[in-house]
């Protein structure tokens, strides 16, 4: 357990310090930070690398619904490249970090997914979507106590993220 924690911390530090940091600019506000009470972020520019990645993610989700997993995974891989590029230009953006975690989770790389979710929560601790996604990852890993901690963060949000995560936890508990 301690070895796992040390490895995670080391990976987080490597990722964090591998990106150029502009010391003259403050980190971007997350979608749940104090100044933005609506949990809505600014829309990215139409042709930004981030927006291109989101388009690929949405297409991949549609392909998954049609059970075209291989094609979906190829789109997730492409989106991953776009998001890494976007993250290099904006390393403190919790939305980018969330989507990096989401794609790694989709590609079954749960350790990298967890790292990106945790870094995203460092930037925006009460981010509804990241808390839900990290909780879902913990359910998938059968780490229900950690999933319940994410659920507790969402308890007072009165949001659909709370309901979805709670449902996943209950389903997991009834199956085991």
Secondary structure, DSSP 8 states (H G I E B T S, - for coil): -HHHHHHHHHHHHHHHHTS---TTS-----TTSTT-TT-------TT-HHHHHHHHHHHHHHHHHTT-HHHHHHHHHHHHHHHHHHHHH-TT-HHHHHHHHHHHHHTT-HHHHHHHHHHHHHH-TT-HHHHHHHHHHHHHTT-HHHHHHHHHHHGGG-SHHHHHHHHHHHHHHHH-
